Amino acid sequence: MHVFVYEWITGGGLVDHPGRLPESLLAEGAAMASAAAQDFLAISGCRVTRLGDPRLEPATLRGERRVEIHSEAQRRDEFAAAAAAADYTLVIAPEFDRILTKSFAAATEVGARLLGGSADLIRTASDKHRTCERLTAAGISTPAAVLIEADAERLPRDFEYPGVLKPLDGAGSQHTLLVEGPGDEPPPYPWTRRLERFCPGRPASVAAICGPGGQAILPPCWQWLSGDGRFTYRGGAIIGESGPAARATSLAERVLAALPPATGYVGIDMVLGDAPDGGDDVVIEVNPRLTTSYVGLRAAVDVNLAELMIAGFEGTPLPSVGSAAAIEFTSAGDVTNAAPG
């Protein structure tokens, strides 16, 4: 079996852009790509192909073929060749600038058997405002929000602050910031943004692996975000408390039912409020792709998540995932046992 694991930033997505690669996107992208490649290689008889930006020097895994990329034209050619030749292709790419959409389309054009995403889900979830409107229509709580036009010089005065200003298609908390009131002056931005009300509570996420045969909900995680108003993802931990874990799982199931059918790995970000009945819980966004939580979840469960993605693609009924180990993980892929208490 041959699997093509393509991660955008480590795989030459910025090869024609000189200078250093964006730090947070690089750390998370490298962690996800390495973890996924290791899990596919753990399947008997599997080999993996990956593309590599020449500015990076990661160790090549046993059973892996790495193709060094030196231009955007070469990246497109090697991407098409690998996606066409592989038995399965996993695309890991951010939503901004339609990178995920374009990568998915490029793989589809050459007949790739894509383990993650579906065109309809990517189209919906890549627009955070459209996603929240759809979820709200299905009776799922999302933050109240308005759209801010491109290069707007002032924030609205009739909005209930504090708020979170973000791109409609952002990933990795890029260009996301907390605004305390209409007097704040965020940097200009050349595209429409979403201003949503800041929702107090604990950030959390739930991932699922989906396919025609059903879905496997993975153990919910707490999210660690930076406290500087930028909401940079630092990592997380498995939710050990049964009440919040059950609320997060139930909310994720409702989200998946309200969106276009999914294939592969889907991540759902949410905030769990203080109300024990979940009345204050809100969904923040949906990621129609592998998310950084994969690096922790793969170490917390007793199944190979890469194997589960293949089973989901093939329409095999997906098993429930057993109880999770108490672990913590960073956005760079470091995993440790959770501290007592």
C-alpha positions as semicolon CSV with decimal commas, in nm:
position;residue;x (nm);y (nm);z (nm)
1;M;0,000;0,000;0,000
2;H;0,124;0,348;-0,091
3;V;0,005;0,667;0,083
4;F;0,085;1,023;-0,023
5;V;0,090;1,253;0,281
6;Y;0,091;1,614;0,165
7;E;0,128;1,894;0,419
8;W;0,126;2,236;0,257
9;I;0,392;2,439;0,437
10;T;0,647;2,160;0,487
11;G;0,569;2,026;0,139
12;G;0,681;2,331;-0,058
13;G;0,369;2,546;-0,045
14;L;0,587;2,853;0,011
15;V;0,893;2,737;-0,182
16;D;0,889;3,044;-0,407
17;H;0,869;3,279;-0,106
18;P;1,217;3,357;0,031
19;G;1,292;3,395;0,399
20;R;1,181;3,208;0,706
21;L;0,866;3,003;0,706
22;P;0,584;3,121;0,941
23;E;0,674;2,980;1,281
24;S;0,338;2,867;1,420
25;L;0,210;2,724;1,092
26;L;0,539;2,542;1,043
27;A;0,544;2,389;1,391
28;E;0,188;2,260;1,366
29;G;0,221;2,148;1,004
30;A;0,541;1,956;1,071
31;A;0,392;1,788;1,378
32;M;0,079;1,676;1,192
33;A;0,268;1,552;0,885
34;S;0,521;1,356;1,088
35;A;0,257;1,199;1,312
36;A;0,037;1,096;1,020
37;A;0,332;0,954;0,825
38;Q;0,444;0,749;1,125
39;D;0,095;0,605;1,169
40;F;0,064;0,504;0,804
41;L;0,410;0,347;0,815
42;A;0,300;0,144;1,118
43;I;0,054;-0,038;0,890
44;S;0,211;-0,356;0,757
45;G;0,337;-0,317;0,400
46;C;0,269;0,056;0,380
47;R;0,509;0,307;0,228
48;V;0,471;0,685;0,231
49;T;0,564;0,968;-0,005
50;R;0,603;1,326;0,117
51;L;0,719;1,649;-0,045
52;G;0,978;1,865;0,134
53;D;1,075;2,232;0,136
54;P;1,458;2,248;0,101
55;R;1,480;2,492;0,395
56;L;1,377;2,206;0,624
57;E;1,588;1,907;0,717
58;P;1,358;1,660;0,893
59;A;1,475;1,303;0,940
60;T;1,335;1,072;0,675
61;L;1,133;0,791;0,828
62;R;1,201;0,430;0,740
63;G;0,973;0,334;0,452
64;E;0,926;0,695;0,347
65;R;1,025;0,861;0,020
66;R;1,077;1,236;0,042
67;V;1,086;1,453;-0,271
68;E;1,266;1,785;-0,228
69;I;1,081;2,076;-0,390
70;H;1,264;2,374;-0,545
71;S;0,992;2,565;-0,729
72;E;0,616;2,606;-0,736
73;A;0,602;2,447;-1,081
74;Q;0,787;2,142;-0,953
75;R;0,558;2,126;-0,648
76;R;0,250;2,115;-0,869
77;D;0,400;1,843;-1,090
78;E;0,523;1,627;-0,803
79;F;0,195;1,671;-0,615
80;A;-0,005;1,555;-0,917
81;A;0,225;1,260;-0,982
82;A;0,224;1,139;-0,621
83;A;-0,152;1,185;-0,576
84;A;-0,221;0,993;-0,897
85;A;0,015;0,708;-0,810
86;A;-0,079;0,655;-0,444
87;D;-0,347;0,420;-0,318
88;Y;-0,459;0,693;-0,077
89;T;-0,381;1,064;-0,041
90;L;-0,403;1,272;0,276
91;V;-0,403;1,649;0,223
92;I;-0,322;1,873;0,520
93;A;-0,353;2,241;0,426
94;P;-0,490;2,566;0,572
95;E;-0,818;2,718;0,457
96;F;-0,688;3,071;0,393
97;D;-0,633;3,187;0,034
98;R;-0,836;2,879;-0,068
99;I;-0,524;2,665;-0,023
100;L;-0,716;2,366;0,111
101;T;-0,982;2,400;-0,159
102;K;-0,723;2,421;-0,438
103;S;-0,518;2,132;-0,299
104;F;-0,826;1,914;-0,272
105;A;-0,931;2,004;-0,627
106;A;-0,581;1,937;-0,766
107;A;-0,580;1,591;-0,609
108;T;-0,932;1,517;-0,730
109;E;-0,836;1,612;-1,087
110;V;-0,578;1,331;-1,104
111;G;-0,813;1,072;-0,954
112;A;-0,664;1,067;-0,604
113;R;-0,846;0,867;-0,338
114;L;-0,863;1,137;-0,073
115;L;-0,874;1,028;0,290
116;G;-0,979;1,363;0,426
117;G;-1,244;1,614;0,339
118;S;-1,527;1,636;0,092
119;A;-1,583;1,917;-0,156
120;D;-1,915;2,026;0,000
121;L;-1,782;2,022;0,357
122;I;-1,466;2,213;0,262
123;R;-1,672;2,470;0,073
124;T;-1,895;2,529;0,376
125;A;-1,644;2,503;0,661
126;S;-1,379;2,716;0,489
127;D;-1,609;3,016;0,546
128;K;-1,643;3,061;0,923
129;H;-1,942;3,293;0,893
130;R;-2,132;3,062;0,657
131;T;-2,057;2,767;0,888
132;C;-2,195;2,946;1,193
133;E;-2,506;3,058;1,006
134;R;-2,576;2,699;0,906
135;L;-2,520;2,573;1,259
136;T;-2,738;2,846;1,409
137;A;-3,017;2,753;1,167
138;A;-2,990;2,396;1,301
139;G;-3,035;2,518;1,659
140;I;-2,668;2,500;1,757
141;S;-2,529;2,794;1,956
142;T;-2,254;3,000;1,791
143;P;-2,118;3,344;1,888
144;A;-2,326;3,643;1,775
145;A;-2,135;3,811;1,492
146;V;-2,128;4,071;1,217
147;L;-1,916;4,104;0,905
148;I;-1,653;4,379;0,881
149;E;-1,583;4,499;0,529
150;A;-1,234;4,495;0,382
151;D;-1,002;4,771;0,506
152;A;-1,270;4,908;0,740
153;E;-1,120;5,192;0,944
154;R;-1,358;5,167;1,242
155;L;-1,524;4,892;1,439
156;P;-1,904;4,909;1,487
157;R;-2,023;5,091;1,798
158;D;-2,346;4,894;1,834
159;F;-2,173;4,559;1,884
160;E;-2,159;4,383;2,222
161;Y;-1,788;4,378;2,314
162;P;-1,541;4,226;2,384
163;G;-1,517;4,058;2,049
164;V;-1,289;3,840;1,841
165;L;-1,193;3,967;1,496
166;K;-1,090;3,695;1,250
167;P;-1,063;3,618;0,878
168;L;-1,352;3,427;0,725
169;D;-1,110;3,158;0,605
170;G;-0,837;3,172;0,867
171;A;-0,631;2,886;1,007
172;G;-0,377;2,866;1,286
173;S;-0,521;3,182;1,449
174;Q;-0,357;3,392;1,178
175;H;-0,480;3,758;1,191
176;T;-0,711;3,674;1,484
177;L;-0,726;3,914;1,775
178;L;-0,930;4,019;2,075
179;V;-1,089;4,366;2,056
180;E;-1,214;4,530;2,372
181;G;-1,435;4,795;2,217
182;P;-1,507;5,018;1,917
183;G;-1,211;5,240;2,006
184;D;-0,964;4,963;1,925
185;E;-0,784;5,007;1,595
186;P;-0,689;4,665;1,455
187;P;-0,450;4,656;1,160
188;P;-0,620;4,699;0,820
189;Y;-0,708;4,380;0,639
190;P;-0,782;4,361;0,265
191;W;-1,064;4,106;0,292
192;T;-1,393;4,079;0,477
193;R;-1,362;3,966;0,841
194;R;-1,595;3,825;1,103
195;L;-1,637;4,008;1,434
196;E;-1,787;3,768;1,684
197;R;-1,872;3,814;2,048
198;F;-1,610;3,676;2,286
199;C;-1,762;3,381;2,472
200;P;-1,626;3,309;2,821
201;G;-1,550;2,951;2,914
202;R;-1,290;2,684;2,845
203;P;-1,178;2,632;2,486
204;A;-1,218;2,271;2,376
205;S;-1,214;2,061;2,063
206;V;-1,358;1,734;1,940
207;A;-1,226;1,542;1,642
208;A;-1,406;1,275;1,446
209;I;-1,310;1,032;1,172
210;C;-1,596;0,999;0,927
211;G;-1,694;0,797;0,624
212;P;-1,990;0,638;0,446
213;G;-2,002;0,371;0,717
214;G;-2,051;0,620;1,001
215;Q;-1,826;0,819;1,230
216;A;-1,591;0,762;1,521
217;I;-1,590;1,045;1,773
218;L;-1,248;1,080;1,935
219;P;-1,189;1,180;2,297
220;P;-1,257;1,552;2,357
221;C;-0,963;1,778;2,438
222;W;-0,911;2,102;2,625
223;Q;-0,730;2,361;2,416
224;W;-0,443;2,574;2,541
225;L;-0,449;2,916;2,377
226;S;-0,213;3,209;2,424
227;G;-0,324;3,479;2,664
228;D;-0,204;3,772;2,454
229;G;-0,529;3,827;2,269
230;R;-0,407;3,639;1,961
231;F;-0,551;3,297;2,052
232;T;-0,242;3,115;1,928
233;Y;-0,282;2,740;1,971
234;R;-0,028;2,597;2,217
235;G;-0,157;2,241;2,253
236;G;-0,405;2,071;2,480
237;A;-0,501;1,782;2,704
238;I;-0,758;1,505;2,706
239;I;-1,068;1,613;2,901
240;G;-1,075;1,388;3,206
241;E;-1,402;1,508;3,358
242;S;-1,697;1,300;3,240
243;G;-1,951;1,586;3,238
244;P;-1,764;1,828;3,009
245;A;-1,645;1,539;2,791
246;A;-2,002;1,419;2,736
247;R;-2,122;1,772;2,658
248;A;-1,843;1,824;2,405
249;T;-1,911;1,490;2,236
250;S;-2,285;1,555;2,213
251;L;-2,225;1,900;2,065
252;A;-1,983;1,758;1,807
253;E;-2,237;1,495;1,700
254;R;-2,497;1,766;1,644
255;V;-2,249;1,971;1,440
256;L;-2,163;1,681;1,212
257;A;-2,532;1,608;1,156
258;A;-2,593;1,971;1,055
259;L;-2,313;1,994;0,798
260;P;-2,254;1,826;0,460
261;P;-2,139;1,464;0,490
262;A;-1,775;1,435;0,593
263;T;-1,501;1,194;0,498
264;G;-1,184;1,157;0,699
265;Y;-1,071;1,370;0,992
266;V;-1,280;1,668;1,105
267;G;-1,205;1,899;1,398
268;I;-1,467;2,103;1,583
269;D;-1,362;2,394;1,805
270;M;-1,594;2,503;2,084
271;V;-1,610;2,684;2,416
272;L;-1,766;2,505;2,714
273;G;-1,936;2,750;2,949
274;D;-2,011;2,730;3,321
275;A;-2,362;2,583;3,295
276;P;-2,348;2,209;3,380
277;D;-2,632;2,141;3,136
278;G;-2,433;2,285;2,846
279;G;-2,659;2,586;2,806
280;D;-2,360;2,818;2,770
281;D;-2,163;2,599;2,528
282;V;-2,094;2,741;2,181
283;V;-1,933;2,615;1,862
284;I;-1,658;2,842;1,730
285;E;-1,559;2,681;1,400
286;V;-1,518;2,357;1,207
287;N;-1,192;2,239;1,047
288;P;-1,253;2,007;0,747
289;R;-0,905;1,854;0,768
290;L;-0,650;1,705;1,004
291;T;-0,593;1,933;1,304
292;T;-0,306;1,957;1,548
293;S;-0,503;1,764;1,810
294;Y;-0,412;1,456;1,605
295;V;-0,063;1,455;1,760
296;G;-0,212;1,408;2,106
297;L;-0,508;1,188;2,021
298;R;-0,294;0,930;1,841
299;A;-0,101;0,879;2,167
300;A;-0,412;0,870;2,382
301;V;-0,617;0,600;2,209
302;D;-0,558;0,231;2,148
303;V;-0,623;0,235;1,772
304;N;-0,417;0,354;1,475
305;L;-0,598;0,667;1,355
306;A;-0,445;0,642;1,009
307;E;-0,587;0,291;0,977
308;L;-0,921;0,428;1,094
309;M;-0,916;0,694;0,820
310;I;-0,863;0,427;0,556
311;A;-1,149;0,220;0,700
312;G;-1,373;0,526;0,694
313;F;-1,289;0,596;0,331
314;E;-1,366;0,237;0,234
315;G;-1,710;0,255;0,398
316;T;-1,627;0,011;0,675
317;P;-1,842;0,070;0,987
318;L;-1,618;0,258;1,225
319;P;-1,575;0,125;1,579
320;S;-1,617;0,337;1,887
321;V;-1,284;0,456;2,022
322;G;-1,201;0,336;2,372
323;S;-1,121;0,543;2,677
324;A;-0,831;0,781;2,641
325;A;-0,508;0,796;2,833
326;A;-0,456;1,111;3,039
327;I;-0,207;1,297;2,824
328;E;-0,106;1,653;2,744
329;F;0,046;1,766;2,416
330;T;0,201;2,073;2,257
331;S;0,138;2,218;1,914
332;A;0,487;2,097;1,816
333;G;0,391;1,736;1,884
334;D;0,545;1,676;2,226
335;V;0,327;1,441;2,433
336;T;0,349;1,381;2,810
337;N;0,136;1,220;3,080
338;A;-0,108;1,466;3,231
339;A;-0,021;1,613;3,568
340;P;-0,225;1,468;3,861
341;G;-0,540;1,667;3,936
